[in-house]
Amino acid sequence: MKANTKHSSPKKKQANLHATFRGVVSLYLLYLAVQTVKGVYGGSTTMPVWIGWVMGVIFAGAAIGFGVYTWRQYRKETAGAEDSD
């Protein structure tokens, strides 16, 4: 473990901002997955239940994949902030 690692303030702030925006997108995709499945059972749509579940799984998979991408990019960007000092 590194002791007293210093981050370049502008690069660290930029990495935090990117991760925040990406995190919001990931949460929105998860929200879409939940709302799609709830809409099928709530009767607010005419699509078949199986299509609702397939769409929900696709949105949830996209949310998880984008979340993993966000975490990897954040670690990469913060490591780059450490290296530049």
PyMOL commands that set and color helices and strands:
alter all, ss='L'
color gray80, all
select helices_A, chain A and resi 9-42+49-83
alter helices_A, ss='H'
color red, helices_A
deselect
rebuild
show_as cartoon
